[in-house]
Amino acid sequence: MKLSLESLRTQKADWEAAGVRLPSYDLCVVAEETKKSPLWVHFGIGNIFRIFIGGIADQLLEKGASKKGITCVESFDFDVVDKIYDPYDNLALGVTLKADGSTEKQVIGSLTEAIRARSQDPESWGRLKAIFRNPELQLCSFTITEKGYALKNAAGEFFPFVQADIDHGPEKPGSAMAIVTALLYERFQAGQYPLAVVSMDNCSHNGEKLMSAVLTMAESWKQKGFVSQSFVDYLKDEARVAFPWSMIDKITPRPAESVEQELERLGIEGMTPVITSKNTYIAPFVNAEGPQYLVVEDKFPNGRPAFEQAGVYMTDRDTVNKVERMKVTTCLNPLHTALAVYGCVLGYTLIADEMKDRELKELVRRIGPVEGMPVVTDPGILSPERFVDEVIHVRIPNPFMPDTPQRIATDTSQKVGIRYGETIRSYVERYGDAGRLQAIPLAIAGWLRYLIGVDDEGQAFERSPDPMLSELTEQLKGIELGKPESVGDKLRPILSNANIFGSDLYAAGIGERIEALFAEELAGPGAVRATLKKYLN
């Protein structure tokens, strides 16, 4: 069996015998109706989009709550369209990895059309322009990662490719934000039609980031005479163009070899992952955990799909912000980061295995339920206690989730300010300082120990990509395993850096404690384990 419309039609019994749930709706009719007049366009068509966002559209089609799917647009890695969408008739095979080792498999048929967002290609660009001129289009959503919204470097200067888009105007955009702004300009020119522009990326205040990037592009083009002030006013008018905030949560690791082998045993061919020219690791199937959360600000000036019927929480902006804060600062992300850095130092290659480690399991329990709960933000629509309990006892320990500490350790310098800094700041506000914290300082010390690039046995390891890696490495230069005295005052510029942690950790009352913990973990081979045992048993 091959993942194709023809195979689903002619080998339906074989697919069902393999335990794969097939769409009950007519795939061809849905695709045709969607192409005639799209309601929903999505940018960034990788793994989490296909199984989660595509799965939402699939549920609505199954329930008869919608008659149309999603128009899929890729603005960064065109190989994804060429190698994952086109050869498989835009179908995706979703595989849910359950904690008991079983899997649930389904074909997702809601991804009706895949378009390369190339302004140099008249056919693709013309198609996108036509879609955005359509008055019926309701929303344009995104999973392009937080980096996709960035227009400037650390010095506050436009990236060269962004500056090129500003200089060339809306006719030939290349970057994601320029492409979207140019297409919104098409919609403005066609009739100033309303639209919701929705970031579904896993980053704080995502709607604000998206709106800021689009407005920056538009205002830059206005300054150069490419667009009028009325276009900028159109984008700023929430009655016409809204930028709802959202919170998304679903762990979707890279395609697992074990899943590929299972599918092959079932007779499903052509499931081998590919690595694209942009280094995207992707397969015709997507494997992910079962639990998932999407909370969206209900601001859609041109109407929207019945998201509630697919388990999406529709609410107000303040509640979205509270859910995001609950997850990112207390109930999930701080735990993941602690497991990531210590997992690398202690030689783990699977996050789930770390939850069998007595000290690491106790560390995340103390970071979340013990230290986080007193200052957690309760959003009302989700219970923080139940959420963190599911994270610790169901989600992270799932042995069939092929997620690695090395992946999660990526860009940690960009995360610690939110994942730990917010709780630290809340303790300072409530108690005067953060001196009551024990586990969070241990987690931060673990990150610094990770940055040395030497594991607990004294062997060098490769650190994950991070925009501050070279700068932090330079600041820690000269620190050696087995020589805690080599630390000196080298940590002070890092721990006092409010750009990293959101505040000066010495002023918060925990800088010296982190220094002491780091020195203990640096005492020699085995010192990391000994330190964890000392403070967590």
CORGIUR-V361923 format. One record per run of one state. SS is the DSSP state (h for helix, s for strand, l for the rest). FROM is the first residue (numbers start at 1). TO is the last residue. Records with the same first field share a line. If there is no record, write none. Layout:
SS=FROM-TO ; FROM-TO
This chain:
l=1-1 ; 3-4 ; 11-11 ; 18-19 ; 22-26 ; 37-39 ; 44-46 ; 63-69 ; 75-78 ; 89-91 ; 98-102 ; 109-110 ; 117-121 ; 134-138 ; 143-145 ; 150-151 ; 153-157 ; 159-159 ; 172-175 ; 192-194 ; 200-205 ; 224-228 ; 237-240 ; 243-245 ; 250-256 ; 266-268 ; 270-273 ; 276-280 ; 283-284 ; 289-292 ; 298-306 ; 311-312 ; 316-316 ; 332-332 ; 346-350 ; 355-357 ; 376-383 ; 396-404 ; 409-411 ; 415-415 ; 420-420 ; 432-438 ; 452-453 ; 455-459 ; 461-468 ; 476-479 ; 481-482 ; 488-491 ; 496-497 ; 502-510 ; 522-526 ; 537-537
s=2-2 ; 20-21 ; 40-43 ; 70-74 ; 92-97 ; 103-108 ; 111-116 ; 139-142 ; 152-152 ; 158-158 ; 195-199 ; 241-242 ; 246-249 ; 269-269 ; 274-275 ; 281-282 ; 285-288 ; 293-297 ; 313-315 ; 454-454 ; 460-460 ; 480-480 ; 483-483
h=5-10 ; 12-17 ; 27-36 ; 47-62 ; 79-88 ; 122-133 ; 146-149 ; 160-171 ; 176-191 ; 206-223 ; 229-236 ; 257-265 ; 307-310 ; 317-331 ; 333-345 ; 351-354 ; 358-375 ; 384-395 ; 405-408 ; 412-414 ; 416-419 ; 421-431 ; 439-451 ; 469-475 ; 484-487 ; 492-495 ; 498-501 ; 511-521 ; 527-536
